[in-house]
Amino acid sequence: MDIPKTYDPQQAEERHYARWEAQHCFAPKINRDPHAPVYSIVIPPPNVTGSLHMGHALQHTIMDVLTRYHRMRGYRTLWLPGEDHAGISTQIQVEKQLRKEGLTRHDLGREKFVERVWQWREEYGGQIIKQMRREGASVDWSRRRFTMDENLSRAVREFFVRMYEKGLIYHGEGMINWCPKDQTALSDLEVEKEAQSGQLYYLQYPVKGGGRRVTVATTRPETMLGDTAVAVNPNDERYRDLVGATIELPLTNREIPLIADEYVDPEFGTGAVKITPAHDPNDYEVGLRHNLPQVEVIDAHARMTEDAGAEFAGLDRYEAREKVVAKFAELGLLEKAVNYEFSISKCGRCRTVIEPLVSTQWFLKQAELGRSALELIKEKHEPRFVPEVPYEKVFTNWLENLHDWTLSRQLWWGHRIPAWYDEAGNVYVARNEDEARAQAGTNQLTQDPDVLDTWFSSALWPISTLGWPDATQDLKTFYPTSVLVTGRDIIFLWVSRMMMTGLEFVGEKAFDDVFITGTIFDKHGQRMSKSKGNGVDPLDVFDKYGVDATRLVLAQMESTDTRWNDTQVEAYRNFANKIWNAARFCLLNSEGATVGQGFEGEPATWALHERWIMSRLNQTAQKVGDAIENYRFHEAVQTIYHFFWDDFCDWYIELSKTDVTAADATTERAAARSRVLTVLEQALRLLHPFMPFITEELWLQLPGVGVSQLHPAYRDAEPTVMLAAYPQARAELIDERAEAEMQSVIELISRVRSIRSELGIKPGEEIELLVGPARNGQSGVFTPGVMAQVMRMTRASKFSVKEAMTPDVVPRASARAALAGGVEVAVPLGGLIDFAQERERLRREQEKLHTESERLAAQLSNQNFVERAPAEKVTELRQRVADIAQRTHALEQMQEALTAE
């Protein structure tokens, strides 16, 4: 058989993905079993403007592992792909393009601008979809969705109208996040908190008629021009006598009350706080409770209004801040200004500082819509969060403290709010303009110019992509979905809302489980970003190491925050090469062999290493299946890795090599070759969800594979490992005794190989092995067949099992090593090495290790170094100290053996 010496990942990736897609392997219809269980996932829709980053690659890998695993288990699987229209992000991209042409969106007008956005989407959008194919994502491309598709847009309008008719959507005033640069309201998710060093200003406000002053602390002194109260905690004894007093607000001609409210923290500042209902969300709530007026002193462009006073009107908010502070200082009312660390809210896209404003917008009463979701998580703990701690509590706390959701955005790209106004200003909410006209009794209507928050359509994603509001077969079959794989940053604004809409409109939860992934940081522990230039492009990693190796690294990260390091990917590329080389050996020695044969008869009649490998294979299948089912991907990866590398490659192939490579074409050789190929075939199936490409490349070349290996649900399909039945553990083949006995053999061979290496015994020199005492059933392990294998793998000319390892049996000049069960092995050294020369070499090595150990100990005893050095560096040094101690002990034992000569 002709098989290349090296594996070419890119060639295999392109060829097999195209074939899978052409043969519709990713579609649920490939499954012909009418009673098949269902497994479904909807992808968190990436922005149409986006390109693949490590966060996507992590989540897509986990979703693909789950999908491929369940497909191989015979489930009717659907992994549904799609993109989000990303309202503000996409509009910004197109406006940038227009600016290069010397145009603005207003030059084009709304209709032409929206046409331009669609054109941009067709030309540049969806790049991430192409990149997903490179990942090996087994999504059903025939069901690809876009949040602006007509069917999904219809679902959005239905959602809006039903909520309006139910009284949960209303048009009115409320506090919003406003971006002065992008000129739109923002959702909480579009706002990022950023730590900032600034100043906390202590301003004195005179109390009318008493000569007293009340000091308030603020980071935004410019907003004091819009204060309409000073508040204190009702339990604060310092201010109890002032509650109800009148404050003379400096720099204005206004008087404001001093009120009591539980919101005030007596420990902050002086315990008295200024209340500006028009420019702070908490103050806004206080203002509603106390019926305070709202004085807007900052406008939508972040400039001071006429209500701020003639002296300040027109100033930028930061210019006004400086002037207010200067005026307070002139009046002797600036008590002090101290350095202060606090969080500031910025637009997540343009990084402009957000201005809280009171504005007339469309709002949704989330608290009422979320009631069912809250009951479900508290009473039944559904959906199941993985990890449960802390995310179930995070989800529950959010639902317990829901605020009204600002729905409207002052943009042109997005779902237009389905509300129309007549000339008198009356509003008509309808599914389309014809319906609105029927309500109004006139054709003279104007549609609301705003669009909906992008997250409004995303909230419907699991149901709208499956056909809602129609009662489709897809919705009936694949909803609720099985799992949502997402990041912790959108539990509030996406996960919770999908649960709300699913329960409201379909009467069922959106997903059974929610798996929360970790965050991938750069090697220094910093969040990756374009602005920092520290991002790692997954495509570059794919090109360098292959997709399969990268997927293994990503899968085992699970929910842990991780610093990216190419070293681990390189290690898994080496693993891929190990798989290739092992399979190549098997295929080059496959004449006369067939997968599925060689293990005939009762297991008790098999050789020890055959019983052992079948036990290890079934143990591995059991552990890996359980790990994947319970989202323990790190455990699954490590279990498969060690089975393939250690059990199969390092031991089983080596133990079988004599029979497999025998010159004569006997039935024994064919059986040995078939056994090795059978284990290899099962191992490739186990690996496939994690490493789809190399497993497919090799599986298709195995002699005897075909339709018979496929899961019964796919018997009409073309042979492919992705439709083969995932290995299920057979309890009757798990043999603990065989594993224990084989471990004794492995330990013996490993110890003898270490002795040869440590003492520099030449590879061509044959040695003698003495093993004993012959007790505890150990002697029964070393049958003639096993002894022959041990002698071959240790280059021994003689192997004796002794009743006792006494001085009259074991020569004094012997290297000895303890084995399990009180047994030991001895290798007589006479005639094998120059004792004096070897003792000198060992002494020099001991001195070298001692010097290195002292140097490392000095480093690790330096507390300053331990605190400042990267954690992985400190761990590496500590591991090296432990390795040196172990090596030194081994050298001392060897010196002792050589001295006995």
Salt bridges, closest charged atoms under 4 A:
GLU13 OE1 - ARG134 NE 3.40
GLU21 OE2 - ARG133 NH2 2.86
ASP64 OD2 - ARG68 NE 2.74
ASP64 OD2 - ARG551 NH1 2.82
GLU83 OE2 - ARG121 NH2 3.74
GLU83 OE2 - ARG144 NH2 2.74
ASP84 OD1 - HIS85 ND1 3.97
GLU95 OE1 - ARG105 NE 3.33
GLU101 OE2 - ARG116 NH2 2.29
GLU115 OE1 - LYS112 NZ 3.93
GLU122 OE2 - ARG121 NH1 3.25
GLU135 OE1 - HIS60 ND1 2.85
ASP140 OD2 - ARG143 NH1 2.52
GLU150 OE2 - ARG157 NH2 2.90
GLU158 OE2 - ARG162 NE 2.83
GLU158 OE1 - ARG431 NE 2.71
GLU190 OE2 - ARG349 NH1 3.64
GLU190 OE1 - ARG409 NE 3.48
GLU192 OE1 - ARG351 NH1 2.75
GLU194 OE2 - LYS346 NZ 2.99
GLU194 OE1 - ARG351 NH2 2.58
GLU222 OE2 - ARG220 NE 3.19
GLU222 OE1 - ARG321 NE 2.83
ASP227 OD1 - LYS274 NZ 2.92
ASP236 OD2 - ARG238 NH2 2.72
GLU237 OE2 - ARG240 NH1 3.49
ASP241 OD2 - ARG212 NH1 2.80
GLU255 OE2 - LYS208 NZ 2.99
ASP261 OD1 - ARG289 NH2 2.99
ASP261 OD2 - HIS290 NE2 2.70
GLU311 OE2 - LYS327 NZ 2.79
GLU355 OE1 - ARG220 NH2 2.88
GLU355 OE2 - HIS279 ND1 3.67
GLU355 OE1 - ARG317 NH1 2.81
GLU382 OE1 - LYS509 NZ 3.37
GLU392 OE2 - HIS381 ND1 2.67
GLU400 OE2 - LYS378 NZ 3.20
GLU433 OE2 - ARG437 NH2 3.23
ASP434 OD1 - ARG437 NH1 3.87
GLU435 OE2 - ARG431 NH1 3.29
ASP453 OD2 - ARG409 NH2 3.19
ASP470 OD2 - ARG154 NH2 2.65
ASP474 OD2 - ARG143 NE 2.88
GLU504 OE2 - LYS166 NZ 2.76
ASP512 OD1 - LYS509 NZ 3.44
ASP513 OD2 - ARG384 NH2 3.03
ASP543 OD1 - ARG134 NH2 2.94
ASP561 OD2 - ARG488 NH2 2.87
GLU570 OE2 - ARG573 NH2 3.60
GLU610 OE2 - HIS609 NE2 3.21
GLU610 OE2 - ARG675 NE 2.83
ASP626 OD2 - ARG632 NH2 2.54
GLU629 OE1 - HIS70 NE2 3.92
GLU629 OE2 - ARG73 NH1 2.95
GLU635 OE1 - ARG632 NE 2.67
ASP646 OD2 - HIS642 ND1 2.93
ASP647 OD2 - ARG616 NE 2.95
ASP650 OD1 - LYS578 NZ 3.04
GLU654 OE2 - LYS657 NZ 2.90
GLU681 OE2 - ARG685 NE 2.60
GLU696 OE2 - ARG19 NH2 2.27
GLU697 OE1 - ARG15 NH2 2.61
GLU697 OE1 - HIS16 NE2 2.54
ASP716 OD2 - ARG32 NE 3.86
GLU732 OE2 - ARG730 NE 2.81
ASP735 OD2 - ARG611 NH1 3.80
GLU739 OE1 - ARG616 NH1 3.38
GLU741 OE2 - ARG737 NE 2.90
GLU747 OE2 - ARG751 NH2 3.50
GLU758 OE1 - ARG887 NH1 1.85
GLU824 OE2 - ARG816 NH2 2.84
GLU838 OE2 - ARG841 NH2 2.48
GLU840 OE2 - ARG843 NH2 2.43
GLU840 OE2 - ARG844 NH1 3.58
GLU845 OE1 - ARG841 NH1 3.32
GLU845 OE2 - ARG887 NH2 2.43
GLU847 OE2 - ARG843 NH1 2.42
GLU852 OE2 - ARG880 NE 2.84
GLU854 OE2 - HIS850 NE2 3.21
GLU872 OE1 - ARG563 NH1 3.67
